[in-house]
Amino acid sequence: MIWLLTRPIVWPLKVGTGSAKVGYRTGRALGYRRVFVFFLGVAVGLLVAPMTGAALRERIRAMIEGDMANDPVPAEAPIGREHLAGVTSEGAR
């Protein structure tokens, strides 16, 4: 029964110890300078990003759904496939 009372205290400590252990092993494997430079690059990238994360997610969602009004590449040529088939068959004669 005592584990019910100590669980809210012990469990976060175990998780914190595990994440610290993973961080230590990553630092040993990659080197602290590389890890620091990587996170510095992430921080600078977030600071100079042209839009917020929510706006970027909305734009990506719209691109996936195909709702972009100013799509730089149209899905199909404006003339259509029938015209292309006619041009290729005329060239074969």
Number of C-alpha atoms within 10 A of each C-alpha: 5 6 9 8 9 10 11 10 11 12 11 11 12 11 11 12 12 12 12 12 12 12 13 13 12 13 15 10 10 10 12 13 9 11 15 12 11 12 11 12 12 11 12 11 11 13 11 8 11 10 10 10 11 9 11 13 11 11 14 13 13 13 13 10 9 11 11 13 8 7 10 7 7 8 8 8 10 8 8 9 11 8 11 11 10 10 11 10 9 8 7 6 5
